[in-house]
């Protein structure tokens, strides 16, 4: 299964995807490139910024969560 397909299946069953989730659960090291691939194929992707605290340093941090449009996910099994 292609990495872009893995992302689509993940987004169908979870609330979006982050780079950390892609790396640890799917083995995808560069999520932004795969997101760009999905957009080049015509999928609409929504980005949100989430904020939190770094577990190791306690410093404030932020990350991007990607959501694939529902119409892209409807065609999946």
N, C-alpha and C positions, 0 to 999 in steps of 0.2 A: 504494500500500500504506500502510495506517495505521501510525503510529509504534509502536503497541502490537504490531502484527504483525511489524514489523521487529525489535523487541526479542525476541519469541518465536523468530524465525528465527535471530537472532544467538546466543541462548542454546542453541539446538539444536546449533549448529556450533562453539561456543566454550565455555570454562569460565566461565560467568556473564558479567556485564557491569558495568562501572563507569561513572560519569558521564563520565569522560574518554574512554572507549571509545565511549560513546553519542554524544558530541559530535563527536569526530574522524572516526569511521567511519560514523555514521548521520545526523549533523546534528541530533541531538536535544539541545536546550539544557537541558531540565529533566527529567532522568530520574526523580527521585523522584515527580513528578506522574504520569508515564506508568506507573510501578510501581503507584501508588495506583489508577490506572484498571484495570490488570490485576487487582488484588485485588478491586476492585468488581465485576468480571466473574466472580469466583469462582476465580481462579488463586491457588495457594499460592506465595508468594514467601519465600525464605529470605535473610536478610541476614547478612553477615559483615563484620567490620572488619579491614582489612589495614593493616600499618604499614610505613613505609619512610622514606627520606630525600629531602627536597626537592632536586631536581637543581640548582636555581639558588642556594639559600641554604645547603644542607647541614643545615638544621634538620630535626628529626624531624617526621613528618607521618603522617596516617592517612586512609583513605578507605573507602567502603562498596562491597562487591561484592554484587550481587544474583544469586540463582539462582532460576529458575522450576522448579516441581516437574516431575518427569519425566512425569507423567500429562498435564500441559498440553502438553508437547512431542510426545507420541506421536501426536497427531492431525495434526501438520504433515507435509507432503510431504517 
